[in-house]
Amino acid sequence: MRRFILKMVPLLLIGGLAKQTFSHTGNTSGQTSLPGVSLSGKDGGLHNGKPWNSNVLRDKANLLFYIDPDKQKQVKPLLDRLDSLNFSTEKLGSTFILNTSATIIPDFILRHKVAERARADKTVRYVLDLNRVLVEKWQLKDNDINILLFDAGGNLLFKHSGDISPDLIQGLIEKIKTSINTGDVQ
């Protein structure tokens, strides 16, 4: 997890080219299943061009960031807090998905930056959503920050869209600790 945080900070700093809009939709807690989703071809996929499927969000707790590239700096307080806790990658997986349709940053620049990070850090899944697929399929907030936590069974335990507050960070940290410490599918 530490390498994830350290490698993402430079990518976080490429944002800021597009307009800034803020929206807070709140967070939801509880067990929920989301429909399976796949990104491939013209819709995106893994940094290396291979397809990505949400089925990989199983077998351990998984933290998924779905982010407008222009809002990545706003995630830094959360990333710093996660880094300080040094969660085991054996118990907590990480997926970072960029909503490339939400920015004016050219896809080729994003692809290049994400590929560099992925080569340097094999513990994080780096994914590109080129056509807002997850916005529609999972009803995520477009042009914003979305944070989702899944248990080992792939059930959604936590979902937040919008600004990140200290209270939100603390609540998410508690959910992560509960999920990885019990090891149970909740």
C-alpha positions as CSV (number, residue, x, y, z in Angstrom):
1,M,0.0,0.0,0.0
2,R,2.9,2.4,0.8
3,R,4.3,2.1,-2.7
4,F,0.8,2.7,-4.1
5,I,0.6,6.0,-2.2
6,L,4.1,7.1,-3.1
7,K,3.7,6.3,-6.8
8,M,0.3,7.9,-7.2
9,V,1.3,11.3,-5.8
10,P,3.1,12.4,-9.0
11,L,0.2,11.3,-11.0
12,L,-2.1,13.2,-8.7
13,L,-0.2,16.4,-9.6
14,I,-0.9,16.3,-13.3
15,G,-4.5,17.3,-12.7
16,G,-5.8,20.9,-12.5
17,L,-6.1,21.5,-16.3
18,A,-9.9,21.4,-16.3
19,K,-12.5,23.3,-14.4
20,Q,-13.0,22.5,-10.7
21,T,-16.5,21.5,-9.6
22,F,-17.3,20.1,-6.3
23,S,-20.2,18.0,-5.3
24,H,-20.9,15.9,-2.2
25,T,-23.4,13.1,-2.4
26,G,-22.6,11.6,0.9
27,N,-21.5,8.0,1.8
28,T,-23.5,4.9,2.2
29,S,-22.5,2.0,4.4
30,G,-23.8,-1.5,4.4
31,Q,-23.7,-4.6,2.3
32,T,-24.6,-4.2,-1.3
33,S,-23.8,-6.0,-4.5
34,L,-23.0,-4.0,-7.6
35,P,-23.5,-5.5,-11.1
36,G,-20.5,-7.0,-12.7
37,V,-18.7,-4.7,-15.1
38,S,-15.9,-5.1,-17.6
39,L,-13.7,-2.5,-19.3
40,S,-12.1,-3.4,-22.6
41,G,-11.4,-2.1,-26.0
42,K,-12.8,1.3,-26.7
43,D,-14.2,1.5,-23.1
44,G,-10.8,1.2,-21.5
45,G,-9.2,-1.5,-19.4
46,L,-6.0,-2.1,-17.5
47,H,-3.0,0.1,-18.1
48,N,-1.5,-2.5,-20.5
49,G,-4.5,-2.6,-22.7
50,K,-5.9,-5.9,-21.3
51,P,-9.5,-6.1,-20.2
52,W,-10.4,-5.3,-16.6
53,N,-13.3,-7.1,-14.8
54,S,-14.9,-6.2,-11.5
55,N,-14.7,-9.9,-10.5
56,V,-11.1,-9.2,-9.4
57,L,-12.5,-7.3,-6.4
58,R,-12.8,-10.6,-4.5
59,D,-10.8,-12.8,-2.2
60,K,-9.7,-9.9,0.0
61,A,-10.9,-6.4,0.9
62,N,-10.5,-4.0,-2.0
63,L,-10.4,-0.2,-2.0
64,L,-11.3,1.3,-5.3
65,F,-10.8,4.9,-6.3
66,Y,-12.7,6.1,-9.4
67,I,-11.5,9.6,-10.0
68,D,-11.7,12.5,-12.4
69,P,-8.0,13.1,-13.1
70,D,-8.5,16.8,-12.3
71,K,-9.6,16.0,-8.8
72,Q,-6.8,13.7,-7.7
73,K,-5.0,16.2,-5.5
74,Q,-8.0,16.2,-3.3
75,V,-7.4,12.6,-2.4
76,K,-4.0,13.3,-1.0
77,P,-5.1,13.6,2.7
78,L,-6.7,10.1,2.5
79,L,-3.7,8.6,0.7
80,D,-1.4,10.1,3.3
81,R,-3.5,8.5,6.1
82,L,-3.6,5.1,4.4
83,D,0.1,5.3,3.9
84,S,0.7,6.0,7.6
85,L,-1.3,2.9,8.5
86,N,0.7,0.6,6.2
87,F,-2.1,-1.9,5.5
88,S,-0.9,-5.3,4.2
89,T,-1.4,-5.8,0.4
90,E,-2.2,-9.4,1.3
91,K,-5.4,-8.2,3.1
92,L,-6.3,-5.1,1.2
93,G,-6.2,-4.7,-2.6
94,S,-6.1,-1.4,-4.3
95,T,-7.6,-0.4,-7.7
96,F,-7.2,3.1,-9.2
97,I,-9.5,3.9,-12.1
98,L,-9.3,7.2,-14.0
99,N,-12.4,8.5,-15.6
100,T,-10.7,9.9,-18.6
101,S,-13.8,11.3,-20.1
102,A,-14.0,13.8,-17.2
103,T,-10.8,15.7,-18.2
104,I,-9.3,17.6,-21.0
105,I,-6.0,15.9,-20.4
106,P,-5.3,13.8,-23.5
107,D,-5.7,10.1,-23.1
108,F,-2.2,9.4,-24.4
109,I,-0.7,11.4,-21.6
110,L,-2.8,9.7,-19.0
111,R,-2.0,6.3,-20.5
112,H,1.7,7.0,-20.4
113,K,1.6,8.2,-16.7
114,V,-0.5,5.3,-15.6
115,A,1.7,2.8,-17.4
116,E,4.8,4.2,-15.7
117,R,3.2,3.9,-12.3
118,A,2.0,0.4,-13.0
119,R,5.5,-0.8,-14.0
120,A,6.9,0.7,-10.8
121,D,4.1,-0.7,-8.5
122,K,2.7,-4.2,-9.1
123,T,0.5,-4.1,-6.0
124,V,-2.1,-1.7,-7.5
125,R,-4.5,-2.3,-10.4
126,Y,-4.4,0.7,-12.7
127,V,-7.4,1.1,-14.9
128,L,-8.7,3.6,-17.5
129,D,-12.4,4.1,-18.0
130,L,-12.6,5.9,-21.4
131,N,-16.4,6.1,-21.7
132,R,-17.8,6.6,-18.2
133,V,-18.9,3.0,-18.0
134,L,-18.7,2.8,-14.2
135,V,-20.6,6.1,-13.9
136,E,-23.5,4.5,-15.6
137,K,-23.3,0.9,-14.4
138,W,-22.5,1.6,-10.8
139,Q,-24.1,5.1,-10.6
140,L,-20.9,6.8,-9.6
141,K,-20.6,10.5,-9.6
142,D,-19.1,11.9,-12.9
143,N,-16.4,14.5,-12.8
144,D,-15.6,13.8,-9.1
145,I,-14.0,11.5,-6.5
146,N,-15.6,8.1,-5.9
147,I,-14.3,5.8,-3.2
148,L,-15.6,2.3,-2.8
149,L,-14.6,-0.4,-0.3
150,F,-15.5,-4.1,-1.1
151,D,-15.3,-7.0,1.3
152,A,-13.7,-10.3,0.3
153,G,-16.9,-11.5,-1.3
154,G,-17.1,-8.5,-3.6
155,N,-19.9,-6.9,-1.6
156,L,-19.9,-3.1,-1.4
157,L,-19.3,-2.0,2.2
158,F,-18.7,1.7,1.7
159,K,-19.3,4.2,-1.1
160,H,-18.6,7.9,-1.2
161,S,-18.7,10.5,-3.9
162,G,-17.5,14.1,-3.5
163,D,-15.3,16.0,-1.1
164,I,-13.1,14.2,1.4
165,S,-13.4,15.3,5.0
166,P,-11.5,14.2,8.1
167,D,-14.6,12.4,9.3
168,L,-15.0,10.6,6.1
169,I,-11.3,9.5,6.2
170,Q,-11.8,8.2,9.8
171,G,-15.0,6.3,8.9
172,L,-13.4,4.7,5.9
173,I,-10.3,3.7,7.9
174,E,-12.6,2.0,10.5
175,K,-14.5,0.1,7.8
176,I,-11.1,-1.1,6.3
177,K,-9.8,-2.2,9.7
178,T,-13.1,-4.1,10.4
179,S,-13.0,-5.7,7.0
180,I,-9.4,-6.8,7.0
181,N,-9.3,-7.8,10.7
182,T,-12.3,-10.1,10.5
183,G,-11.5,-11.5,7.1
184,D,-15.1,-12.4,6.9
185,V,-17.4,-11.8,3.9
186,Q,-19.8,-9.4,5.5
